[in-house]
Amino acid sequence: MAVEVKVPAVGESVQEGMIESWHKENGEWVEQDEILLELETDKATVEIVAESAGKLSILQEAGTVVQIGDVIGTLEPSAEREVSSIGGSPDPATASPQVAVPVAEEKDPGPAARKVLSDAGVSAAGHVGHGKDGRLTKEDAVKLVQSQGNVQSSPNSSPQAPVSAAAASSLLERQDQRKPMSMMRRRIAERLLQAQEQAAILTTFNEVDMTEVMALRSRYKEDFVKKFDMKLGFMGFFLRASVSALKAFPAVNAYIEGTDVIYHNYCDIGVAVSTPKGLMVPVVRDVDKRTIAGIEKEIARYASKARENKISLDDLEGGTFTVSNGGVFGSLLSTPILNPPQSAILGMHKTQMRPMVMPDGSIAARPMMYLALSYDHRIVDGKEAVGFLVKIKEAIEDPSRLLLEV
């Protein structure tokens, strides 16, 4: 009896996902606990394994959006497992009878491919493409035209001149390609729109002199690496400075729920991480109880998980405040968008040498960074937002404040 392959429940808030890729081919034998496919949700990519051994029948192709509990394939345990002939011919005495393998049915080319072949006078007969059910795509048609060299005229058209490889390649210069949005990109789009529609977003700016933090980092970077086996970055300083500011202005660490304001006596700070699949915001828990080294270690762990595509749903849940560093991409100034239901997000930017007027009236080149705080004006007043950034500025320009908590 066939075993159904169903979309598993991967989180309380996750109702659907997209089949990102099958690790096994249709009709392939699968062993128990082997990875069958990768399912992308709006929060993470999950590997689905086989519950039993059997021959796989794929019912839903890659790129299909499926609901939790949907049957996307079956495993037939009673099917006869095929033995590979790689490495030599089987012993005639033990070899099982050969079974004819059906050849893929030839399909008509798609409209774009049909036009390319018609214009070039090339027949699609005998060719199987990479489109659905073996149809020739436009790319297949162009490659076929290129491989023909001198092209024969079609029976119902006037003779045509041979199509050169360069001319055939030019057919691909202008084309449209439709691809479904990934589940993560869909969710990002929904949340960004939600933030714009449901919050009164305002952004305030300040700038911070990075001289002291950079000097501190340079002075102790080797000792830090020796003790903790990782580099000392700037995020640890900014998250600790954020804790100081969040305690001074608790509304920035709160959010609105209905007609109530939910305040938090802890600081779970999301750190925006760019991945090949889109922006993720894993949450560093209890930042107020962590040292700078502890914060840096947690951020490094998330960065490693992001590279390996292993950030889990639990890593992304919650968060009372968010810090985003667009400076790593060269951004000089931006207005970050809230991460609902949070009420504020801090944007860090590129550190750039600029001429500054010093307290004694002299002019000096200083490493400066623009800071931006986007906030929900329904809960955070302008005075609080400005005060919050000033608190960040003071802590970064005089890092000893982080130690003394003043």
Secondary structure by P-SEA (a helix, b strand, c coil): ccccccccccccccccccccccccccccccccccccbbbbcccbbbbbbbccccbbbbcccccccccccccccccccccbbbbbcccccccccccccbbbbbccccccccaaaaaaaaaacccccccccccccccccaaaaaaaaaaaccccccccccccccccaaaaaaccccbbbbbcccaaaaaaaaaaaaaacccbbbbbbccccaaaaaaaaaacaaaaaaaccccccaaaaaaaaaaaaaaacccccccccccbbbbbcccbbbbbbbccccbbbbbbcccccccaaaaaaaaaaaaaaaaaccccccccccccbbbbccccccccbbbbbbcccccbbbbbbbbbbbbbbccccbbbbbbbbbbbbbbccccccaaaaaaaaaaaaaaaaccccccccc
